[in-house]
Amino acid sequence: MAPLDTPRSLSPNELEPYWVPFTPNRAFKKRPRLFAGAKGMHYFKPDGTKVLDGSSGLFCVNAGHGREPITKAIQQAAATLDFAPPFMYATPQVFELSSRLAMLAPGDLDHVLFANSGSEAVDTALKVALAYHRARGEGSRTRFIGRERGYHGVGFGGISVGGIPGNRKMFGNMLYGVDHLPTTYDRSKQAFTVGEPEWGAHLADELNRLIALHDASTIAAVIVEPVAGSTGALPPPKGYLERLRTITAQHGILLILDEVITGFGRMGHAFAADRYNIVPDMITFAKGVTNGAVPMSGVMVRKGIYEAHMTGPEHVVELFHGYTYSGHPLAVAAGLATLDLYRDEGLFERAKQLEPAFAEAMMSLKGLPAVVDIRPCGLICGIDLEPLPGRPAARGYDVIERIYHELNLYVRVTGDTLIVSPPLIATQAHLEEIRDGIAAALKTMI
């Protein structure tokens, strides 16, 4: 480490000071991939070249980029009320957004706690689960059950219940008493399946084994993604989530669905819980709630969870939790405008109608070099590539380099898996362009 008095010699646009998250910084800074603008289905490079967005930013720009109603709502909010304290005070608009979210959510998920990122939403949900059981006199319920290959953000709670080794190994497991269900994915039995695979519902019964091992009286909640997104888009087997809901309900264990990616139309419904016809005890959301325009997240909780906390003297805080920017006025304005767009343009219904064409476009990539699996479900698809011997993730990195620099396309990559998740406004022509760009990159890759 250089001495503190070492002279600094940085230029205003130096690349080095920014530590790019979830990115191989040394490789990236040799040949950066930059976005300087966005509109509709496209990003723009600094030189003005259009780049087709095949992954909705980071699964969040569901209504497309630069939507004028959202922009105007944010501008008006900034000019009217730049900030309001969220503790002991509130704004009229945050109650409106909460009510509209409650109307979208299934069952009696009628109450909202706001945060700023999916990671914060997950940690919030875990804390609410612990507090709920303690409020009911079951304080021994402190254990959480996550799932292998699950992603629940980067907070210490999220990486503890998550099941992606790279996100955990440098930091340890900071929540004790966490266990994991097995991943629902088995390529030998599910490869090249369109939608939810037939094989794998029985894996939910592994929860019974964990309950027998730890005893239900020690388990607070099970948390899973309906579709395991960031690990490579793994759809749930048919009947799997329904079985989890049955088992958790039988044993008084809360079920948390992490819908940070699947919420707001990605699966053809407001929430994936609707697609699978279940009512979880909590839903975490983020990303699509503001179309990615302003950071916002939250947790929807069932009425009984909220009411269990509404005890004691009325002037005493019931739950000691929250964030400085919970329900921030600009985020609330963006959220309301975004929900208007989803409703007025029928984007959830559009996603459902687009699903077959999307699946067909993605499955047509079968047979191209190194493609070992394709998994379209809703408007999200994982495309697994055979790793290069001794060089995991090199092939995936090479593909995104080619599609950005040479083909003017953007898709998400995790390791050697491409993840395609286009905005809900995509047309058949956009889907074909995404398909053709990926195909061109695969045909010329290392």
Secondary structure in CASP SS format (residue, H / E / C, confidence):
PFRMAT SS
TARGET T0000
AUTHOR 0000-0000-0000
METHOD secondary structure of the structure
MODEL  1
M C 1.00
A C 1.00
P C 1.00
L C 1.00
D C 1.00
T C 1.00
P C 1.00
R C 1.00
S C 1.00
L C 1.00
S C 1.00
P C 1.00
N C 1.00
E C 1.00
L C 1.00
E C 1.00
P C 1.00
Y C 1.00
W C 1.00
V C 1.00
P C 1.00
F C 1.00
T C 1.00
P C 1.00
N H 1.00
R H 1.00
A H 1.00
F H 1.00
K H 1.00
K H 1.00
R C 1.00
P C 1.00
R C 1.00
L C 1.00
F C 1.00
A C 1.00
G E 1.00
A E 1.00
K E 1.00
G E 1.00
M C 1.00
H E 1.00
Y E 1.00
F E 1.00
K C 1.00
P C 1.00
D C 1.00
G C 1.00
T C 1.00
K E 1.00
V E 1.00
L E 1.00
D E 1.00
G C 1.00
S C 1.00
S H 1.00
G H 1.00
L H 1.00
F H 1.00
C C 1.00
V C 1.00
N C 1.00
A C 1.00
G C 1.00
H E 1.00
G C 1.00
R C 1.00
E H 1.00
P H 1.00
I H 1.00
T H 1.00
K H 1.00
A H 1.00
I H 1.00
Q H 1.00
Q H 1.00
A H 1.00
A H 1.00
A H 1.00
T H 1.00
L C 1.00
D C 1.00
F C 1.00
A C 1.00
P C 1.00
P C 1.00
F C 1.00
M C 1.00
Y C 1.00
A C 1.00
T C 1.00
P H 1.00
Q H 1.00
V H 1.00
F H 1.00
E H 1.00
L H 1.00
S H 1.00
S H 1.00
R H 1.00
L H 1.00
A H 1.00
M H 1.00
L H 1.00
A C 1.00
P C 1.00
G C 1.00
D C 1.00
L C 1.00
D C 1.00
H E 1.00
V E 1.00
L E 1.00
F E 1.00
A E 1.00
N C 1.00
S C 1.00
G H 1.00
S H 1.00
E H 1.00
A H 1.00
V H 1.00
D H 1.00
T H 1.00
A H 1.00
L H 1.00
K H 1.00
V H 1.00
A H 1.00
L H 1.00
A H 1.00
Y H 1.00
H H 1.00
R H 1.00
A H 1.00
R C 1.00
G C 1.00
E C 1.00
G C 1.00
S C 1.00
R C 1.00
T C 1.00
R E 1.00
F E 1.00
I E 1.00
G E 1.00
R E 1.00
E C 1.00
R C 1.00
G C 1.00
Y C 1.00
H C 1.00
G C 1.00
V C 1.00
G C 1.00
F H 1.00
G H 1.00
G H 1.00
I H 1.00
S H 1.00
V H 1.00
G C 1.00
G C 1.00
I C 1.00
P H 1.00
G H 1.00
N H 1.00
R H 1.00
K C 1.00
M C 1.00
F C 1.00
G C 1.00
N C 1.00
M C 1.00
L C 1.00
Y C 1.00
G C 1.00
V E 1.00
D E 1.00
H E 1.00
L E 1.00
P C 1.00
T C 1.00
T C 1.00
Y C 1.00
D C 1.00
R H 1.00
S H 1.00
K H 1.00
Q H 1.00
A C 1.00
F C 1.00
T C 1.00
V C 1.00
G C 1.00
E C 1.00
P C 1.00
E C 1.00
W C 1.00
G C 1.00
A H 1.00
H H 1.00
L H 1.00
A H 1.00
D H 1.00
E H 1.00
L H 1.00
N H 1.00
R H 1.00
L H 1.00
I H 1.00
A H 1.00
L H 1.00
H H 1.00
D C 1.00
A H 1.00
S H 1.00
T H 1.00
I E 1.00
A E 1.00
A E 1.00
V E 1.00
I E 1.00
V E 1.00
E C 1.00
P C 1.00
V C 1.00
A E 1.00
G C 1.00
S C 1.00
T C 1.00
G C 1.00
A C 1.00
L E 1.00
P C 1.00
P C 1.00
P C 1.00
K C 1.00
G C 1.00
Y H 1.00
L H 1.00
E H 1.00
R H 1.00
L H 1.00
R H 1.00
T H 1.00
I H 1.00
T H 1.00
A H 1.00
Q H 1.00
H C 1.00
G C 1.00
I C 1.00
L E 1.00
L E 1.00
I E 1.00
L E 1.00
D E 1.00
E C 1.00
V C 1.00
I C 1.00
T C 1.00
G C 1.00
F C 1.00
G C 1.00
R C 1.00
M C 1.00
G C 1.00
H C 1.00
A C 1.00
F C 1.00
A H 1.00
A H 1.00
D H 1.00
R H 1.00
Y C 1.00
N C 1.00
I C 1.00
V C 1.00
P C 1.00
D C 1.00
M E 1.00
I E 1.00
T E 1.00
F E 1.00
A C 1.00
K H 1.00
G H 1.00
V H 1.00
T H 1.00
N C 1.00
G C 1.00
A C 1.00
V C 1.00
P C 1.00
M C 1.00
S E 1.00
G E 1.00
V E 1.00
M E 1.00
V E 1.00
R C 1.00
K H 1.00
G H 1.00
I H 1.00
Y H 1.00
E H 1.00
A H 1.00
H H 1.00
M C 1.00
T C 1.00
G C 1.00
P C 1.00
E C 1.00
H C 1.00
V C 1.00
V C 1.00
E C 1.00
L C 1.00
F C 1.00
H C 1.00
G C 1.00
Y C 1.00
T C 1.00
Y C 1.00
S C 1.00
G C 1.00
H C 1.00
P H 1.00
L H 1.00
A H 1.00
V H 1.00
A H 1.00
A H 1.00
G H 1.00
L H 1.00
A H 1.00
T H 1.00
L H 1.00
D H 1.00
L H 1.00
Y H 1.00
R H 1.00
D H 1.00
E C 1.00
G C 1.00
L H 1.00
F H 1.00
E H 1.00
R H 1.00
A H 1.00
K H 1.00
Q H 1.00
L H 1.00
E H 1.00
P H 1.00
A H 1.00
F H 1.00
A H 1.00
E H 1.00
A H 1.00
M H 1.00
M H 1.00
S C 1.00
L C 1.00
K C 1.00
G C 1.00
L C 1.00
P C 1.00
A C 1.00
V E 1.00
V E 1.00
D E 1.00
I E 1.00
R E 1.00
P E 1.00
C E 1.00
G C 1.00
L C 1.00
I E 1.00
C E 1.00
G E 1.00
I E 1.00
D E 1.00
L E 1.00
E C 1.00
P C 1.00
L E 1.00
P C 1.00
G C 1.00
R E 1.00
P C 1.00
A C 1.00
A H 1.00
R H 1.00
G H 1.00
Y H 1.00
D H 1.00
V H 1.00
I H 1.00
E H 1.00
R H 1.00
I H 1.00
Y H 1.00
H H 1.00
E C 1.00
L C 1.00
N C 1.00
L E 1.00
Y E 1.00
V C 1.00
R E 1.00
V E 1.00
T E 1.00
G C 1.00
D C 1.00
T E 1.00
L E 1.00
I E 1.00
V E 1.00
S C 1.00
P C 1.00
P C 1.00
L C 1.00
I C 1.00
A C 1.00
T C 1.00
Q H 1.00
A H 1.00
H H 1.00
L H 1.00
E H 1.00
E H 1.00
I H 1.00
R H 1.00
D H 1.00
G H 1.00
I H 1.00
A H 1.00
A H 1.00
A H 1.00
L H 1.00
K H 1.00
T C 1.00
M C 1.00
I C 1.00
END
